[in-house]
Structure formats: C-alpha cells, structure tokens
Amino acid sequence: MVQTTERLASTASERYLLVYMIMVLIIITSLVIVFFIVFQRRKNKLLQDKMKQQQAFEAEIVQAQTEAQEQTLKNIGWELHDNVGQLLSFASMQLSILKMQVADDVRDKFKDTSEALSNGLKEVRALSKTLNNDVILNIGFEKSITNELDRMKKMKFTSAELKIMGDKVDFKDRKHEIIIFRILQEFLSNSVKYSEAKNIAITLDYKPESIIITASDDGKGFDMKEIEQGSGLINMKSRATLIGATLNLHSKPNKGVQLVLDYPLN
C-alpha cells in the first residue's frame, strides 16, 4: 500500500515536471516568435524608410534636373527672341530696302528669299514662346498645345489636331502644366525627327478624378524592346513620376506611336 502510494506520488511528480517543461518550452518558443516578428517588422520599417529616402532623393534629383532644363530652355527662348529674332528682323528690313533699289525685273527674284526670311522669323518667335514657361502659363495649357501643333503642321505634318473631351478641370499645380507640356513636346520632337508620320493628334480627356492625355502619330513606329531604355522615354517617365502621373508608350513597327499619360487630380 505504501509502495503504491509512493509510486503514484512519483508519477504525479513526473507529470508536473513534464507539464512544467512543456510550459517553459512554449514560453521560450513564444518569446522567440515574438522576437522574430518584432525583428522582421523593424527590418521592414528600416527598408521602407530607406526606400522612401531613396525615392525622395531621386525625386529631388529629377526636380533639380527639371528646373535646370526649364531655365536652360527659358534662356534659349530669350536668346531666340532677343538676339536671333532681331538679327532676322534686321536682315528682312535690309532685304526690303535693297529690293526697292533694284530694277523691276530683278525684284521678283527677291520674293522667295523675303518669304523664307519672313517665315523663318515667325518660326523663331513661335519657338521662343514655347520655350518660355511664363508665356505658356499666360496663354494656357490648351492654347500652348494648339500653338505647338500649328507649328507641326507648318513643318511637315498634313494634320496635327487637338481634341478635347469632358468638362475642363484645373491641374493640382500650374507647374504640372509645364511638365506635361514638355512631355508632349518631347513626343512631338521625336515624331518630327524619327516617325516619318503624316498625321499627329493629341486628346485631352477630362475626367472627375484624372486627366487622360493621349498623343499619337501614324508613322513607322518601332520595336518597344529597342527603345525601352532610350533617354527620351526615360526623361518623359521621370517627369511624369515627378508629378504623380503614369506614362505608357505603345508602338509596333509600321503601326505608329501612342503615348498615354494619366494625371490624377486627387
């Protein structure tokens, strides 16, 4: 009887010890898990903070580059208007004076030269306006695009049209108008130099939460794999990212090029 009692007491003690060890193991395991979770959260937070700092740094670089580019364009615009424009004006005036001093049968020979000089002067003045931010803001975003498309028609395109859809809404920041206008200028410049297109079109689609801007040409297009890392596309995407917009470029050989810019209003 005594031995039975002792055996039961020993069994109970072993059970208590086993339970105690299991509890200790559970607590240690729980502490390890909690420590691991806390460590992972702190690690993730540090990585997120690092990414945010990197993004902020990259945004500052793009901002600085954009401001430098805008100042350069502004200076070029002034030079075109004040210096080149004046020289062309002077040359046109001198040609007109010379034209009046020659015989009648010679005057007709000055006609083509005078017209070319006059058209060149108009083109320089129009170009100088598109390079000046203040002028763009004064005449407005839509009018600036229309003026740029009019220049395109004079240069080489059969048609260059602006289509407006929806009710007009204001941009979050007027500086964003300049950045988007420069993106469109880059697209138009590439169309002039490379596309061999005959027609070009820009659509402004005003929606309650965003402005969808589409630019397209009917040129020879290109393989997206070959152009993906091009400096022009990188520059356009950097500008779009700077204002929180999404930019996509679509093209196939002999299928033209289409640019779609989604600018959020919120």
Backbone as CSV, one residue per row, in Angstrom:
resi,resn,N_x,N_y,N_z,CA_x,CA_y,CA_z,C_x,C_y,C_z
1,MET,0.826,-1.217,0.000,0.000,0.000,0.000,0.850,1.253,0.000
2,VAL,1.883,1.172,0.841,2.811,2.316,0.921,3.554,2.490,-0.381
3,GLN,3.955,1.345,-0.958,4.680,1.411,-2.231,3.790,1.966,-3.340
4,THR,2.546,1.587,-3.306,1.596,2.095,-4.317,1.441,3.606,-4.200
5,THR,1.349,4.047,-2.944,1.206,5.495,-2.712,2.434,6.252,-3.196
6,GLU,3.605,5.672,-2.887,4.844,6.317,-3.332,4.950,6.343,-4.849
7,ARG,4.502,5.230,-5.479,4.561,5.145,-6.937,3.640,6.197,-7.576
8,LEU,2.451,6.377,-6.991,1.510,7.375,-7.516,2.048,8.773,-7.346
9,ALA,2.697,9.003,-6.174,3.277,10.326,-5.927,4.399,10.611,-6.914
10,SER,5.205,9.589,-7.183,6.311,9.753,-8.140,5.779,10.027,-9.545
11,THR,4.704,9.305,-9.921,4.105,9.512,-11.255,3.543,10.925,-11.392
12,ALA,2.878,11.404,-10.326,2.304,12.757,-10.342,3.403,13.799,-10.448
13,SER,4.504,13.557,-9.719,5.640,14.493,-9.762,6.244,14.562,-11.154
14,GLU,6.336,13.391,-11.783,6.871,13.367,-13.158,5.958,14.113,-14.121
15,ARG,4.666,13.944,-13.889,3.710,14.643,-14.760,3.842,16.157,-14.601
16,TYR,3.935,16.591,-13.323,4.085,18.019,-13.062,5.371,18.568,-13.708
17,LEU,6.424,17.765,-13.603,7.696,18.183,-14.212,7.587,18.281,-15.731
18,LEU,6.878,17.283,-16.309,6.695,17.292,-17.768,5.884,18.500,-18.213
19,VAL,4.796,18.753,-17.432,3.959,19.924,-17.757,4.772,21.205,-17.630
20,TYR,5.577,21.265,-16.557,6.408,22.447,-16.335,7.384,22.652,-17.496
21,MET,8.017,21.588,-17.939,8.971,21.682,-19.049,8.273,22.105,-20.342
22,ILE,7.073,21.540,-20.543,6.317,21.912,-21.746,5.957,23.399,-21.722
23,MET,5.534,23.878,-20.533,5.184,25.291,-20.391,6.389,26.195,-20.646
24,VAL,7.531,25.783,-20.081,8.762,26.551,-20.302,9.116,26.572,-21.789
25,LEU,8.982,25.443,-22.453,9.284,25.346,-23.884,8.352,26.243,-24.705
26,ILE,7.055,26.227,-24.325,6.073,27.064,-25.020,6.410,28.539,-24.842
27,ILE,6.767,28.915,-23.602,7.098,30.317,-23.331,8.336,30.740,-24.124
28,ILE,9.360,29.881,-24.110,10.588,30.201,-24.856,10.295,30.325,-26.353
29,THR,9.508,29.353,-26.857,9.146,29.384,-28.291,8.365,30.654,-28.620
30,SER,7.427,31.024,-27.734,6.620,32.228,-27.948,7.504,33.466,-27.969
31,LEU,8.463,33.500,-27.021,9.384,34.647,-26.965,10.226,34.741,-28.247
32,VAL,10.677,33.590,-28.721,11.466,33.574,-29.969,10.626,34.081,-31.140
33,ILE,9.365,33.601,-31.186,8.477,34.029,-32.277,8.204,35.526,-32.193
34,VAL,7.913,36.009,-30.973,7.657,37.445,-30.795,8.882,38.259,-31.185
35,PHE,10.056,37.789,-30.721,11.294,38.479,-31.064,11.499,38.513,-32.575
36,PHE,11.224,37.369,-33.228,11.407,37.295,-34.686,10.446,38.247,-35.406
37,ILE,9.185,38.286,-34.945,8.190,39.178,-35.561,8.589,40.634,-35.385
38,VAL,9.002,40.995,-34.160,9.431,42.370,-33.896,10.638,42.727,-34.753
39,PHE,11.580,41.766,-34.827,12.784,41.993,-35.638,12.422,42.212,-37.111
40,GLN,11.506,41.363,-37.633,11.106,41.485,-39.028,10.397,42.804,-39.292
41,ARG,9.541,43.210,-38.340,8.837,44.480,-38.503,9.808,45.655,-38.517
42,ARG,10.770,45.626,-37.593,11.760,46.707,-37.559,12.618,46.699,-38.813
43,LYS,12.947,45.491,-39.272,13.731,45.375,-40.504,12.953,45.926,-41.692
44,ASN,11.658,45.537,-41.789,10.811,46.031,-42.879,10.646,47.544,-42.816
45,LYS,10.495,48.069,-41.585,10.346,49.511,-41.428,11.608,50.234,-41.869
46,LEU,12.752,49.689,-41.500,14.020,50.290,-41.917,14.158,50.271,-43.440
47,LEU,13.755,49.132,-44.046,13.816,49.029,-45.509,12.866,50.018,-46.175
48,GLN,11.652,50.153,-45.599,10.682,51.106,-46.142,11.182,52.536,-46.020
49,ASP,11.773,52.843,-44.837,12.332,54.184,-44.640,13.465,54.453,-45.626
50,LYS,14.279,53.432,-45.852,15.385,53.580,-46.799,14.860,53.806,-48.213
51,MET,13.819,53.038,-48.575,13.227,53.190,-49.906,12.613,54.574,-50.069
52,LYS,11.913,55.049,-49.013,11.317,56.381,-49.071,12.393,57.458,-49.217
53,GLN,13.488,57.287,-48.472,14.589,58.241,-48.575,15.195,58.225,-49.975
54,GLN,15.340,57.015,-50.532,15.885,56.889,-51.878,14.955,57.530,-52.904
55,GLN,13.649,57.279,-52.747,12.676,57.867,-53.664,12.657,59.381,-53.546
56,ALA,12.740,59.871,-52.295,12.763,61.318,-52.088,14.020,61.925,-52.708
57,PHE,15.140,61.213,-52.546,16.403,61.690,-53.117,16.323,61.728,-54.643
58,GLU,15.782,60.651,-55.223,15.649,60.593,-56.679,14.691,61.673,-57.183
59,ALA,13.609,61.906,-56.412,12.653,62.950,-56.796,13.314,64.328,-56.769
60,GLU,14.166,64.554,-55.765,14.867,65.830,-55.675,15.825,66.008,-56.847
61,ILE,16.478,64.915,-57.241,17.389,64.981,-58.385,16.625,65.309,-59.659
62,VAL,15.487,64.602,-59.855,14.664,64.861,-61.047,14.148,66.295,-61.033
63,GLN,13.728,66.752,-59.824,13.242,68.126,-59.694,14.329,69.117,-60.065
64,ALA,15.538,68.872,-59.554,16.659,69.770,-59.855,16.989,69.750,-61.348
65,GLN,16.990,68.549,-61.947,17.262,68.428,-63.375,16.193,69.148,-64.200
66,THR,14.934,68.957,-63.784,13.830,69.594,-64.499,13.923,71.106,-64.422
67,GLU,14.221,71.623,-63.227,14.350,73.073,-63.066,15.513,73.612,-63.886
68,ALA,16.620,72.864,-63.912,17.775,73.289,-64.714,17.435,73.289,-66.201
69,GLN,16.726,72.251,-66.636,16.320,72.174,-68.040,15.375,73.320,-68.406
70,GLU,14.431,73.602,-67.491,13.481,74.678,-67.756,14.192,76.025,-67.848
71,GLN,15.173,76.252,-66.975,15.913,77.511,-67.014,16.719,77.610,-68.297
72,THR,17.292,76.476,-68.719,18.050,76.460,-69.978,17.145,76.774,-71.159
73,LEU,15.959,76.144,-71.185,15.012,76.404,-72.266,14.572,77.867,-72.263
74,LYS,14.368,78.413,-71.057,13.959,79.816,-70.943,15.039,80.734,-71.498
75,ASN,16.291,80.427,-71.164,17.408,81.236,-71.662,17.519,81.145,-73.183
76,ILE,17.321,79.927,-73.709,17.360,79.754,-75.164,16.235,80.543,-75.822
77,GLY,15.045,80.503,-75.180,13.903,81.259,-75.705,14.202,82.745,-75.765
78,TRP,14.822,83.271,-74.712,15.201,84.689,-74.715,16.201,84.997,-75.825
79,GLU,17.189,84.089,-75.964,18.208,84.307,-76.995,17.581,84.313,-78.385
80,LEU,16.666,83.367,-78.611,15.996,83.309,-79.914,15.199,84.580,-80.179
81,HIS,14.439,85.011,-79.159,13.574,86.166,-79.348,14.362,87.465,-79.438
82,ASP,15.318,87.651,-78.531,16.010,88.933,-78.446,17.152,89.075,-79.438
83,ASN,17.909,88.007,-79.645,19.092,88.109,-80.499,18.841,87.612,-81.923
84,VAL,18.494,86.328,-82.035,18.258,85.763,-83.374,17.084,86.467,-84.041
85,GLY,16.016,86.717,-83.279,14.850,87.406,-83.842,15.199,88.791,-84.361
86,GLN,15.996,89.524,-83.596,16.395,90.863,-84.033,17.277,90.811,-85.268
87,LEU,18.177,89.840,-85.321,19.042,89.702,-86.498,18.222,89.391,-87.753
88,LEU,17.246,88.503,-87.605,16.395,88.172,-88.749,15.535,89.369,-89.152
89,SER,15.061,90.114,-88.176,14.275,91.319,-88.464,15.126,92.341,-89.222
90,PHE,16.350,92.506,-88.770,17.265,93.439,-89.438,17.558,92.982,-90.862
91,ALA,17.799,91.677,-91.033,18.079,91.142,-92.370,16.878,91.332,-93.286
92,SER,15.666,91.122,-92.743,14.450,91.303,-93.537,14.282,92.770,-93.953
93,MET,14.575,93.669,-93.029,14.464,95.093,-93.341,15.481,95.509,-94.402
94,GLN,16.711,95.021,-94.267,17.755,95.340,-95.242,17.414,94.772,-96.618
95,LEU,16.837,93.595,-96.638,16.446,92.987,-97.912,15.325,93.790,-98.569
96,SER,14.403,94.301,-97.758,13.315,95.118,-98.292,13.860,96.420,-98.886
97,ILE,14.823,97.026,-98.210,15.438,98.261,-98.716,16.173,97.985,-100.028
98,LEU,16.920,96.871,-100.038,17.665,96.506,-101.244,16.714,96.208,-102.397
99,LYS,15.598,95.588,-102.072,14.610,95.248,-103.091,14.069,96.493,-103.785
100,MET,13.903,97.566,-103.031,13.386,98.813,-103.595,14.410,99.543,-104.457
101,GLN,15.665,99.147,-104.325,16.728,99.858,-105.041,17.147,99.170,-106.334
102,VAL,16.574,98.016,-106.619,16.957,97.296,-107.844,15.878,97.479,-108.904
103,ALA,16.209,97.087,-110.080,15.281,97.215,-111.205,14.079,96.298,-111.014
104,ASP,12.985,96.681,-111.685,11.742,95.923,-111.527,11.888,94.459,-111.918
105,ASP,12.669,94.192,-112.957,12.794,92.812,-113.414,13.618,91.948,-112.463
106,VAL,14.294,92.582,-111.516,15.103,91.836,-110.547,14.345,91.626,-109.231
107,ARG,13.375,92.477,-108.967,12.667,92.428,-107.690,11.978,91.092,-107.436
108,ASP,11.433,90.504,-108.507,10.742,89.224,-108.324,11.665,88.132,-107.790
109,LYS,12.961,88.278,-108.070,13.918,87.269,-107.605,14.107,87.327,-106.087
110,PHE,13.718,88.468,-105.497,13.843,88.615,-104.051,12.630,88.028,-103.315
111,LYS,11.576,87.708,-104.064,10.318,87.312,-103.435,10.468,86.063,-102.565
112,ASP,11.047,84.996,-103.126,11.176,83.745,-102.387,12.064,83.916,-101.156
113,THR,13.141,84.688,-101.338,14.053,84.914,-100.216,13.369,85.698,-99.106
114,SER,12.599,86.698,-99.485,11.882,87.512,-98.499,10.861,86.673,-97.737
115,GLU,10.132,85.821,-98.469,9.135,84.975,-97.831,9.785,83.967,-96.884
116,ALA,10.911,83.380,-97.327,11.616,82.411,-96.482,12.131,83.083,-95.212
117,LEU,12.640,84.286,-95.352,13.156,85.025,-94.205,12.027,85.398,-93.250
118,SER,10.905,85.817,-93.826,9.741,86.182,-93.006,9.187,84.966,-92.259
119,ASN,9.105,83.843,-92.947,8.621,82.618,-92.305,9.586,82.140,-91.220
120,GLY,10.876,82.293,-91.500,11.874,81.920,-90.504,11.760,82.767,-89.250
121,LEU,11.492,84.059,-89.430,11.318,84.962,-88.294,10.094,84.568,-87.476
122,LYS,9.000,84.245,-88.152,7.788,83.816,-87.453,8.023,82.531,-86.671
123,GLU,8.767,81.595,-87.288,9.048,80.319,-86.643,9.909,80.508,-85.395
124,VAL,10.906,81.382,-85.494,11.779,81.656,-84.347,10.974,82.262,-83.201
125,ARG,10.112,83.198,-83.519,9.293,83.824,-82.476,8.323,82.833,-81.846
126,ALA,7.724,81.985,-82.679,6.796,80.977,-82.151,7.533,79.975,-81.264
127,LEU,8.727,79.567,-81.712,9.516,78.612,-80.941,9.966,79.216,-79.613
128,SER,10.350,80.477,-79.641,10.809,81.127,-78.406,9.699,81.166,-77.355
129,LYS,8.459,81.298,-77.807,7.330,81.323,-76.866,7.121,79.967,-76.206
130,THR,7.304,78.887,-76.962,7.084,77.553,-76.387,8.180,77.165,-75.406
131,LEU,9.300,77.879,-75.423,10.397,77.572,-74.511,10.332,78.377,-73.224
132,ASN,9.399,79.317,-73.161,9.296,80.208,-72.008,8.101,79.797,-71.141
133,ASN,8.382,79.390,-69.911,7.313,78.940,-69.007,6.259,80.009,-68.771
134,ASP,6.703,81.248,-68.604,5.767,82.338,-68.309,4.752,82.523,-69.431
135,VAL,5.225,82.393,-70.663,4.321,82.536,-71.816,3.299,81.411,-71.827
136,ILE,3.762,80.183,-71.558,2.866,79.023,-71.546,1.787,79.182,-70.485
137,LEU,2.187,79.627,-69.292,1.216,79.816,-68.214,0.246,80.942,-68.530
138,ASN,0.726,81.967,-69.209,-0.131,83.116,-69.531,-1.200,82.757,-70.563
139,ILE,-0.811,82.028,-71.597,-1.784,81.734,-72.660,-2.596,80.476,-72.351
140,GLY,-2.107,79.656,-71.405,-2.866,78.474,-71.004,-2.367,77.194,-71.642
141,PHE,-2.662,76.077,-70.987,-2.183,74.758,-71.402,-2.719,74.357,-72.774
142,GLU,-4.030,74.476,-72.951,-4.641,74.038,-74.204,-4.170,74.883,-75.383
143,LYS,-4.105,76.205,-75.188,-3.655,77.100,-76.255,-2.203,76.832,-76.612
144,SER,-1.381,76.524,-75.616,0.033,76.217,-75.868,0.164,74.968,-76.728
145,ILE,-0.653,73.948,-76.445,-0.627,72.733,-77.259,-1.077,73.031,-78.679
146,THR,-2.136,73.844,-78.800,-2.633,74.213,-80.137,-1.554,74.931,-80.935
147,ASN,-0.854,75.860,-80.299,0.218,76.585,-80.981,1.329,75.641,-81.425
148,GLU,1.656,74.681,-80.567,2.708,73.725,-80.911,2.278,72.844,-82.085
149,LEU,1.031,72.432,-82.096,0.529,71.622,-83.209,0.475,72.431,-84.500
150,ASP,0.157,73.713,-84.397,0.182,74.579,-85.585,1.594,74.655,-86.166
151,ARG,2.588,74.694,-85.294,3.978,74.679,-85.762,4.287,73.381,-86.483
152,MET,3.754,72.278,-85.951,3.991,70.982,-86.571,3.426,70.939,-87.992
153,LYS,2.229,71.497,-88.161,1.597,71.498,-89.486,2.417,72.299,-90.486
154,LYS,2.991,73.399,-90.024,3.817,74.218,-90.919,5.108,73.502,-91.296
155,MET,5.574,72.643,-90.412,6.854,71.980,-90.648,6.741,70.800,-91.611
156,LYS,5.839,69.836,-91.297,5.829,68.629,-92.132,4.539,67.835,-92.107
157,PHE,3.665,68.044,-91.119,2.503,67.170,-90.967,1.315,67.643,-91.793
158,THR,0.593,66.685,-92.340,-0.631,67.004,-93.079,-1.699,67.503,-92.123
159,SER,-1.815,66.853,-90.972,-2.749,67.296,-89.941,-2.106,67.125,-88.571
160,ALA,-2.432,68.046,-87.692,-1.950,67.983,-86.310,-3.041,68.626,-85.462
161,GLU,-3.892,67.792,-84.876,-5.114,68.295,-84.257,-5.172,68.005,-82.751
162,LEU,-5.862,68.901,-82.045,-6.120,68.727,-80.619,-7.609,68.452,-80.422
163,LYS,-7.922,67.383,-79.701,-9.303,67.040,-79.385,-9.492,67.113,-77.877
164,ILE,-10.566,67.786,-77.450,-10.840,67.964,-76.019,-12.147,67.272,-75.670
165,MET,-12.109,66.448,-74.638,-13.293,65.707,-74.193,-13.561,66.011,-72.714
166,GLY,-14.821,66.046,-72.353,-15.198,66.285,-70.961,-15.148,67.758,-70.592
167,ASP,-15.514,68.046,-69.353,-15.505,69.413,-68.837,-14.131,69.735,-68.267
168,LYS,-13.611,70.851,-68.682,-12.259,71.245,-68.276,-12.150,71.379,-66.761
169,VAL,-11.055,70.868,-66.212,-10.749,70.992,-64.788,-9.335,71.527,-64.639
170,ASP,-9.062,72.127,-63.487,-7.750,72.711,-63.234,-6.762,71.649,-62.760
171,PHE,-5.508,71.860,-63.075,-4.445,70.998,-62.572,-4.238,71.259,-61.082
172,LYS,-3.672,70.269,-60.380,-3.391,70.444,-58.960,-2.385,71.563,-58.734
173,ASP,-1.469,71.698,-59.667,-0.422,72.715,-59.580,-0.143,73.200,-61.000
174,ARG,-0.086,74.504,-61.185,0.122,75.030,-62.534,1.493,74.647,-63.092
175,LYS,2.443,74.360,-62.200,3.746,73.905,-62.670,3.624,72.555,-63.375
176,HIS,2.615,71.781,-62.998,2.406,70.486,-63.633,2.014,70.652,-65.106
177,GLU,1.371,71.765,-65.430,1.037,72.050,-66.829,2.316,72.130,-67.661
178,ILE,3.328,72.792,-67.103,4.602,72.947,-67.806,5.245,71.589,-68.026
179,ILE,5.266,70.761,-66.979,5.912,69.449,-67.077,5.221,68.571,-68.116
180,ILE,3.896,68.558,-68.109,3.161,67.757,-69.095,3.365,68.312,-70.500
181,PHE,3.389,69.630,-70.620,3.629,70.250,-71.919,5.007,69.849,-72.458
182,ARG,6.012,69.794,-71.579,7.351,69.384,-72.003,7.373,67.910,-72.432
183,ILE,6.597,67.078,-71.753,6.499,65.671,-72.165,5.926,65.581,-73.576
184,LEU,4.871,66.349,-73.833,4.267,66.352,-75.165,5.226,66.923,-76.208
185,GLN,5.982,67.940,-75.827,6.988,68.489,-76.736,8.017,67.437,-77.113
186,GLU,8.440,66.647,-76.128,9.410,65.576,-76.389,8.831,64.569,-77.377
187,PHE,7.567,64.219,-77.177,6.901,63.285,-78.084,6.829,63.867,-79.493
188,LEU,6.406,65.131,-79.603,6.287,65.770,-80.913,7.642,65.897,-81.596
189,SER,8.655,66.220,-80.811,10.009,66.341,-81.370,10.482,65.009,-81.939
190,ASN,10.212,63.926,-81.226,10.590,62.601,-81.723,9.809,62.239,-82.977
191,SER,8.537,62.653,-83.031,7.727,62.389,-84.225,8.299,63.118,-85.437
192,VAL,8.742,64.342,-85.218,9.331,65.121,-86.316,10.613,64.475,-86.810
193,LYS,11.457,64.034,-85.867,12.786,63.539,-86.239,12.787,62.108,-86.760
194,TYR,11.919,61.259,-86.210,12.059,59.832,-86.496,10.845,59.154,-87.129
195,SER,9.651,59.685,-86.940,8.453,58.893,-87.228,8.117,58.751,-88.711
196,GLU,8.472,59.783,-89.490,8.033,59.847,-90.898,6.515,59.840,-90.994
197,ALA,5.867,60.372,-89.966,4.398,60.392,-89.920,3.851,61.548,-90.750
198,LYS,2.605,61.407,-91.129,1.894,62.461,-91.858,0.851,63.137,-90.980
199,ASN,0.376,62.421,-90.003,-0.690,62.949,-89.143,-0.336,62.714,-87.679
200,ILE,-0.734,63.678,-86.878,-0.488,63.578,-85.441,-1.695,64.133,-84.704
201,ALA,-1.995,63.582,-83.523,-3.180,64.018,-82.782,-2.916,63.951,-81.286
202,ILE,-3.511,64.890,-80.569,-3.441,64.912,-79.109,-4.869,65.032,-78.579
203,THR,-5.190,64.198,-77.591,-6.515,64.225,-76.965,-6.383,64.526,-75.480
204,LEU,-7.178,65.495,-75.005,-7.278,65.783,-73.577,-8.645,65.303,-73.110
205,ASP,-8.651,64.296,-72.272,-9.901,63.719,-71.780,-10.026,64.050,-70.290
206,TYR,-10.866,65.060,-69.986,-11.052,65.492,-68.603,-12.065,64.587,-67.906
207,LYS,-11.610,63.927,-66.847,-12.473,63.059,-66.054,-12.541,63.598,-64.625
208,PRO,-13.513,63.147,-63.832,-13.651,63.670,-62.464,-12.404,63.477,-61.602
209,GLU,-11.697,62.368,-61.792,-10.565,62.064,-60.923,-9.217,62.141,-61.618
210,SER,-9.204,62.360,-62.916,-7.928,62.401,-63.621,-8.083,63.067,-64.982
211,ILE,-6.943,63.371,-65.577,-6.898,63.863,-66.952,-6.095,62.843,-67.754
212,ILE,-6.716,62.280,-68.761,-6.042,61.311,-69.623,-5.583,62.045,-70.878
213,ILE,-4.289,62.081,-71.097,-3.719,62.795,-72.242,-3.108,61.764,-73.183
214,THR,-3.591,61.767,-74.405,-3.120,60.802,-75.402,-2.524,61.536,-76.596
215,ALA,-1.333,61.144,-76.985,-0.683,61.702,-78.179,-0.309,60.546,-79.095
216,SER,-0.590,60.681,-80.385,-0.308,59.577,-81.301,0.088,60.104,-82.677
217,ASP,0.862,59.300,-83.388,1.184,59.610,-84.786,1.006,58.347,-85.620
218,ASP,0.990,58.504,-86.933,0.786,57.365,-87.830,2.070,57.018,-88.573
219,GLY,3.194,57.195,-87.889,4.492,56.956,-88.507,4.909,55.499,-88.548
220,LYS,6.200,55.297,-88.745,6.720,53.944,-88.943,6.836,53.147,-87.659
221,GLY,6.712,53.808,-86.510,6.758,53.097,-85.241,8.123,52.475,-84.972
222,PHE,8.176,51.605,-83.964,9.431,50.959,-83.604,9.150,49.765,-82.697
223,ASP,10.192,48.979,-82.466,10.105,47.840,-81.554,10.338,48.347,-80.136
224,MET,9.369,48.131,-79.235,9.468,48.640,-77.874,10.696,48.111,-77.138
225,LYS,11.152,46.915,-77.472,12.318,46.349,-76.801,13.577,47.157,-77.102
226,GLU,13.612,47.762,-78.280,14.794,48.517,-78.665,14.798,49.929,-78.105
227,ILE,13.631,50.436,-77.752,13.526,51.824,-77.315,13.310,51.951,-75.816
228,GLU,13.114,50.835,-75.127,12.702,50.853,-73.723,13.653,51.667,-72.846
229,GLN,14.944,51.603,-73.136,15.921,52.304,-72.306,16.403,53.604,-72.949
230,GLY,15.688,54.076,-73.943,16.080,55.322,-74.598,15.994,56.505,-73.653
231,SER,16.902,57.463,-73.830,16.949,58.617,-72.929,15.682,59.454,-73.004
232,GLY,15.079,59.544,-74.197,13.855,60.326,-74.347,12.720,59.753,-73.525
233,LEU,12.545,58.423,-73.580,11.475,57.770,-72.816,11.743,57.866,-71.321
234,ILE,13.003,57.676,-70.925,13.355,57.792,-69.505,13.077,59.197,-69.005
235,ASN,13.410,60.190,-69.810,13.176,61.578,-69.432,11.687,61.862,-69.265
236,MET,10.872,61.356,-70.188,9.429,61.573,-70.106,8.841,60.878,-68.877
237,LYS,9.277,59.643,-68.606,8.756,58.905,-67.456,9.194,59.555,-66.142
238,SER,10.409,60.090,-66.109,10.888,60.770,-64.901,10.051,62.003,-64.609
239,ARG,9.744,62.754,-65.653,8.903,63.939,-65.477,7.502,63.548,-65.000
240,ALA,6.964,62.474,-65.579,5.622,62.022,-65.188,5.605,61.581,-63.723
241,THR,6.623,60.832,-63.320,6.712,60.373,-61.936,6.790,61.544,-60.975
242,LEU,7.462,62.592,-61.381,7.648,63.770,-60.534,6.315,64.393,-60.135
243,ILE,5.308,64.299,-60.995,4.005,64.905,-60.710,2.952,63.860,-60.352
244,GLY,3.401,62.627,-60.102,2.479,61.571,-59.692,1.645,61.012,-60.817
245,ALA,2.074,61.198,-62.052,1.325,60.697,-63.210,1.908,59.370,-63.683
246,THR,1.110,58.648,-64.459,1.550,57.375,-65.042,1.668,57.540,-66.557
247,LEU,2.816,57.168,-67.093,3.044,57.315,-68.533,3.314,55.959,-69.165
248,ASN,2.629,55.694,-70.269,2.848,54.464,-71.028,3.015,54.808,-72.503
249,LEU,3.962,54.124,-73.133,4.225,54.324,-74.553,3.973,53.013,-75.276
250,HIS,3.235,53.081,-76.382,2.899,51.890,-77.152,3.308,52.090,-78.607
251,SER,3.943,51.079,-79.169,4.320,51.165,-80.581,4.684,49.789,-81.124
252,LYS,4.475,49.641,-82.422,4.916,48.475,-83.166,5.430,48.967,-84.517
253,PRO,6.355,48.237,-85.118,6.833,48.648,-86.435,5.690,48.839,-87.432
254,ASN,5.701,49.991,-88.094,4.694,50.356,-89.098,3.297,50.572,-88.515
255,LYS,3.208,50.739,-87.192,1.911,50.946,-86.543,1.835,52.279,-85.792
256,GLY,2.799,53.150,-85.996,2.772,54.435,-85.324,3.153,54.339,-83.857
257,VAL,3.004,55.444,-83.151,3.363,55.526,-81.732,2.211,56.190,-80.978
258,GLN,1.945,55.687,-79.788,0.912,56.289,-78.937,1.463,56.472,-77.527
259,LEU,1.297,57.655,-77.004,1.666,57.973,-75.620,0.400,58.219,-74.829
260,VAL,0.281,57.594,-73.662,-0.874,57.777,-72.784,-0.382,58.225,-71.418
261,LEU,-0.823,59.397,-71.004,-0.444,59.964,-69.714,-1.673,60.090,-68.840
262,ASP,-1.639,59.447,-67.663,-2.758,59.500,-66.710,-2.345,60.387,-65.546
263,TYR,-2.942,61.583,-65.513,-2.596,62.561,-64.470,-3.719,62.617,-63.432
264,PRO,-3.466,62.123,-62.206,-4.532,62.103,-61.175,-4.790,63.502,-60.626
265,LEU,-6.045,63.781,-60.335,-6.420,65.097,-59.805,-6.522,65.095,-58.283
266,ASN,-6.491,63.924,-57.669,-6.598,63.830,-56.214,-5.262,63.433,-55.588
